[in-house]
Amino acid sequence: MNVSNEHGPHTAQDDEQELGKLGYAQELFRSMGGFSNFALSFSIISILTGAVTLYGHGLTMGGPAQMAYGWPLVTVLTLAVVASMAELASSLPTSGAMYHWSCKLGGKGWGWFTAWFNIIGQLAALAGIDYGCALFVTPLIGLQASTRNLLFVYAVILLSHGLINHYGIKIVSWLNDFSVTVHIVGVIVIVGALMIFAPKQPASFFFARVTSNTEGWPYWWAFIIGLLQAMWTFTGYDASASVSEETVDPRRRAPWGMMMAVIVSGIVGYLLLIALTISIKDIPSVLSATDSGGNSVPAVIAIMSSALGERAGTLFSALAAMAMWFCGLSAVTWSSRVIWAFARDHGMPMSNVWKHISFTHATPIYAIWLCVTMAFFAAVYSRAYSVVTSISTIGLYISYIIPVFLAVRARNTERRVVRGPWNLGRYSLVINIVAIIWVVFLCTILSLPDNRRAGKTMLAISILLALWYAIHERKRFPGPAWAIETGGRD
């Protein structure tokens, strides 16, 4: 990859002028540095959310080997996707992110579909993150994990995230920075405690190929389905691009924020999985653990309570729940910025409402509360944690790969990308193709489990979006500022 440097210090005023050339005024508060930009994506990836809440799913499908082989495999292939996206983020640093990239490379129609798939994926991701947090918090505060109690705790968590995002990006930025500390220290403490104090299986146990799935699937197929654990964890890194208009020098800092979030998460997450897996006393008891009311207990809570004692297990579960809370806070920031950017270009129903910026707080307050409300109903609709996480992963990765596909298609045309200071150089095409193949595989696999509910949902959404665009939006939607200036070419 290539990263060029300019002479002289880079200022927020320089970025404001560059944004003005794209037809946009600086409306959001531009104060994020490189670490805060990285922190946002790292907090949304949140290894203490995806890798932990879906640990039982991975263990059920592929056993310990799911962690040993599945996690590094998905990490490496995800880096191909994130590197392809980072190159585009450097070229076009706006809050619209993938939506704007697709408009630039393929026309406003491609951009419209990209935006909607991204929004759907983000809202489902927020639902998965905060509902996962509720799964941990509910037993920690002494409530049985009944559906009613879980939904109540889930609603309170969403409300807290909405309020903090409403009242200031400075608070969110500080909490995101602190979130990195919570995640890193949390993993170190959990890994250290398990490695020092917990009875451990032999190292060979980490590579054991067993499956506990009740569908009667062969191991190879169950292992592939189990990749959801890592696939869903590695989503949300586009948040660094989505806050480009709040980041100083986003052409360099947003791409590095995305890349480093995945790299650090991949390494630290693998250490966590090793410690958890070799601390399992026996797999059936972990997967069948219940609370006093007979409700299922997350596998990680069962592992830590069994290995370290109930009190220590509760303490470390609380640490994981705290990290999940930070993850959900970042997810509201991320999703609201994309909705705001799309509404700014009149892509949303009632766009004038969602594009409103609070004069007092300089945040898109109505977009924030739209995210919170829709995430609540997304969790109610899905009824299964693996379904809502599959929907979010498919939706997000479709939005990630559309602009990458368009960039490959436009390489030798007038729409080709003018490379920014962060780029992949001569390796760009190869990495882009690997990313496209991986996403096609990923979306196909995640569409199939749970009676194909995630696949059917995404198919229905795709058909409705296509009809809506053909009948109404094709002529009404103007696209971003440069699309209007060039006639909105499709």
N, C-alpha and C positions, 0 to 999 in steps of 0.2 A: 504494500500500500504506500501511497505517497501523501505526505502532509507538508504543505508549503507554509512558509512564514512571511508575514508582511513586516515592513520596517515601521518602527514606532509603535507606541502603545495603542491598543484597540479600545474604543470607548463605546458606551451605549448609544451615543449620538451617531457614531458611524453606522451602527446597526439600524437605527431609526431612519437614516437616509437610504440605506439599502432596501428597507421595507417599503419606503415611499416610492421607490422605483418600480415596485410590483403593484402599486396602486392602493396601498393600505396605509392608514395613519397608525401611529403608535398609540394604542388604547390601553393595553395591559401594562402593568408595572414591570419594567425590565431591570431586574436586580440579581438574577441567579448567576452564580459563577459556575465553573466547571464541576466542582464537587457536588453542588446542589443539583445540577442537571443529572449527574450520574446517580445521585442518591434517590431521585424520584424513580428512575427505572429499576434500580436495585431493590427499592422498597416494594415496588409492584411485582417484580419477579418473586421476591420473598420466598426463599427456600424453606422458611419456617411456616409457610402457608401451603404452597403446592406440594412440596416434597413430603410434608407432614400429614396434611389432611387426606391426601390420596395414597399415603403409604400402605394402608390396608388393601386398597385396590391393587397396587403393584404386587404386594405380597401374595394376595389371593391368586393372581393370574400367573405370575412367573416365579414366585418364591424369592429367596435371597438373590438368585442370579439376575432377577429383574433389576436389582440395584447395582449389581456388579457390572453388568454389561449394558443394560438399557440406558442408564443415566449418562455415561460417557458417550455412547452412540448418539443420543439425542443432542447432547451438548455440542458435539463437533458439527453435526448437520445444521443445528440452529445457528451456529456462527456463520455458515454460508448465507443464510437468510439475512441475519443482522448486518453482515458486511455489505451485502447488496443494497440494503435499505440505508445504511449509513452513508454510502456514496451519494445517494439521492438527497439525503438530508443536508449534506454539505452544499449541494447544488441549489436547493430551493428551501431555505430555512424559514418556514412559516408555521403557524399553529395548525393550519390545514393538513400538514404532513402528507400522508399517503394520498389523501384526496386531491391535494394540489399537484402532487407529482403525476398522478394519473391524468388530470386535466391537461397538464403541460405536455405529456407524452402521447396521449391518445385522444384527447378531446373531452368536452364537458360530460358526455354520457358515461364514459369510463370513470370519470371522477365522481359522478353522482352515485354510481353503484359501489365504488370503493368506499365512499363515505358511509353509506348505509350499512354495508357489511362490517365496517369498523365500529360503528356505533352499536350495532346489535351485539357484536363480540365483546365490546367493552362493558355494556350493561350486564350481559350474562356473566362476564368475569367479575364485576363488582358484586353481583349476587353470590357467586361462588366463594369469593374471598370473605365477605362479611358473614355469610351463612356458615362457612367453615370456622370463622372466629366464634360464632354463637355455639357451635358444637363443642368447643373447648370451654367457653366461658360459663355456659349453663350449669354443668356439673361442678365447676369451681366455686360458684356462688351458692351451692347447696340445693339447686333445683333439679328435679328429674328431667331427663332429656326427652320429654314428650313433645309432640308437634306443636302444641299450643305454647309451651314455655320457650321452645326454640325460636318460634316466630316472634314472640315478644322481645326476647333478648336481641334477636336479629334486627328488629325495628329500632330498638334503642341504639344499637351500634351504628346503624345507618344515620339516625338522627344526629348523633355526635359528630359524624364525619361531615354531614351537611352544614351544621352550624359553624364548625371551625373553618371549612372552606369558604363559607359565606363571609366571615368577618376578617379575612385577610390573608394574602399570599405570603406576607412576611412570617406569620405564625406557621403556615404550612411548610414554607421553606426551612424554617428552623427545625420543625418536627421531623421533616424528611432527613435532614442531616443527622439528627439524633437517632433516627430509625436505623441508619447504617450501623451506629454503635450498638444498638440493641440487637440487631441481627448478628453482627460479628461476635460480640461478647456472648450473646445467647448461645450461639453454636459452640464457641470455645468452652463455655461452662458445661453445657450438656454433654459434649464429646468428652471433656476432661473427666466429668463425674462418672460417666459410663465406663470409660477406659480404665479408670483407677479403682472404682469401688464395686462395679457390677461384675457378677460371674460372667465369663465369656465363653462362647463357643470356639472351637478351633477355627483357624483362618479358612480352612477348606469349606466351612459352612456358608461363608459369604458367596460362594460360587455354586451352591447346591441348586439343582434344577428340579423344582417340585411345583406342582400346581394344585390349588384347592378350589378351582372353579367348579360350580355346580352344573355347568352346561354340558359337561362331557367333552370339552374341546381338547384336541391334542396339544401337547406342550408348546410347540412352535407358534400355534395360533394364539393361545392364551398369552404367551410372552409378548406378541405384537400388540394385542389389546391392552396389555399392562403398560405399554409405553405412554399411555395417557398421563400417568403420574408425572413423567418428565416433560412431556409435550405441553401440558397445561402450566406447569411451573414456568417454563420459558416462554411466557407471553407478557406483554406489557412494556417491553423495552422500547417500543415506539414512543413512550411517554416523553423521552428526552427530545424527540423531534417535535412533539405536540406542544412543548413549552418553549419552542425556539424564539417566540416573540417576547418571552420573559427572561431569556438567557443572553448574557453579554458574549459576543463573538460566537454565535451559534454554528457558523459554518465549520468550526473546528470542535467546539465543545459538545455539541449535540451528537455528532458521530462517535466521538470517544466515549461519551456518556453511555450510549447504547452498547458499544463493544465491551467496555469494561464491566458493565452491569452483568452481561452474560458470562464473561470469563471468570469474574470473581465468584458469581453464583455457582458456576459449574464446579469450581475447585472446592469451595467451602461446603457446598451441598453434598459432594461425594464423601467428604470426611464425616459429615453428619450421618449419612446413610450407612457407612461402614460401622460406626459406633452403635447405631440403633440395631442393626441387623445381627451383629455378633453378640448382642446382649439378649436376644430372644431365647427364652428357656425352651418353649416348644410352640410351633406355629399354630396348631389348632386352638390353644387356649388364648392366644393373642387375638385371633380372628373372631372368636366367639365370646369375648369379654362383654359383660353387661353391668349396669349399675343396680342399685337396690330395687329399682322399679322395673327391672327387666329390659331396660332400653340399652341398645348397643353403645359401647364405649369406643372412641377412636383407638385404632391399633397402637398409636404412639403412646397414648396415655397408659394403655395396658402394659406396654413394654417397660416404660419408665417406672411405673408403680411396682411392677413385679421385680425389676432389677435393683431398684434403689429404695424401696419401701414406699408406703402410701404417702407419707408426708413429703418426702423428697420428690416423688413423682408428681404430686400436686404442685409443688413449687416450680418445677421445670415446665409443667404444663401451662402454668400461669405466664411464664416467660415466653413460651411459644405463642400463647394467646395475645400477649402484648405486641409481639412482632406482627401478628395477623391484623391487629387493630391499625397499626401504622401502615400496613399494606393497603387496607381499605381506604384509609385517609388519602393516600397517594392516588388510588384508583379513581376517587371522585374528582380530584384535580385533573387527572389525565382525561377522563371521559368528558367532563364539562367543557374543557378547552376545545375538543374536537367538535362537539355540538355547537359551541359558540362560533367557531370558525366557519362551520357549514351554514349556520343561520345567517352569518354576516354576508354570505353570498346568496342568501335567499333559497337555500336548499331544503330547509325544514318547513313543515306546516307551522304557521304562526311564527315565522322567522323573526318578526319585529320584537316578539317577547323574548325569545331565547338569545338574541344577540345583544340584549340590553346589558350594559355595564354599570354597576353601582358607582355613582359619583363619589360616595363616601369611602367605599372599600376597594374600588378598582378591581372588582371580581365579577364574573358573569353569574349573578346570583340566581336568576331563573333557570339557567342551564344546569346549575349545581343541583337545585331541588328537583328538576326533571330527572336527572340521573338517579337520585336517591329513591324517588317514587317508582320509577320503572324497574329498578333493581329489586325492589321489594316484591313486585308482582312477578318478575321473572323467576324468583325462587319458588313462589307459590305455584306457578304454572308447571315447572319442571318436575317437582315431586321426587326427584332422585338426584343426588349430588353428582354422580358420574354423568348424568344427562346435561345438567346446566354447565358443567365444566367442558364437556365435549362441544356443546353449542358455542361456547365462548371461544374455544380453541379454533374451531372450524371458521367461525366468522372472522376472527382476527387474522388468521393466516391467509384467508382469501384476500382480505384487504392489504396484507403485507405483500403478497406475491403479484397482484395485478400490476402495480407500477413497475415491478422488476421485469415482468413479462413484456410490458410495453417498452421498457428501456432497451431490452434485447431486440424487439421488433423494429425499434426506431433508430438503431445504431447507424444506419447509412442513409437516413432521411433528414429532412429539415427540422424534424421534431427531436432529434437526438439531444441527449443531455450535454449541457455545457458543464464540464466537470468543475467541482469546487475544489478547495485546497485539500480536502480529505478524499482520496480516491484509491481505487484498487489497481490502477495502472493496467498493464497488459494482462493481468489475471482476471479482469472484470468479467469477461464473457463466460469463462469456465465456471467461476464461482456463481454467477447468475443462473446458469443452466443447472448446476447441482441444487441450488436453492429451489428452483421451479419443480424439479423432479421430486424432491423431498416433500414439498407442500402438497403436491398432488397425491402422493402416497399417504401422507398424514391425514388429509381430509377424507380420503376413501376409507381408511381404517376406522376412524372415529365415527363414521356414519353408521357403522354396522351393529355395535352391541346394543343391549337393552331394547331388543325388538326393533332396532333401527329408528328409535324415537328421535335421536339427534339428527340423523340423516333426513327423516321425514319432515322434521321441523324446518331444517335449512332448505329443503326442496320447496316446501310450501312458501317460505319467506322469499325465496328466489323468484318463484312464479308470480307472487303478489307484487314484488318490486318491479319485475319486467312489465307487467300489465299497467301498473301505476305510471311508470316512466313513459311507456308507449302512448297511453291515453291522455295523460295530463302533463307530466313534467318535461317531456321532450321539447315542447314549445315554450313552456313557462320558465324553466330554470335557465338563468343567464350564464351560470358558471362564475368563476373568479374574475377579478378585475381585468386580467390580461385576456381572458376568453371573450369578454365583452368588447374589448378594444379590437380584437381580431375577428369579430363576427361569430364567436362561439363555435369554432370549427369542431366537427365530430368526425 
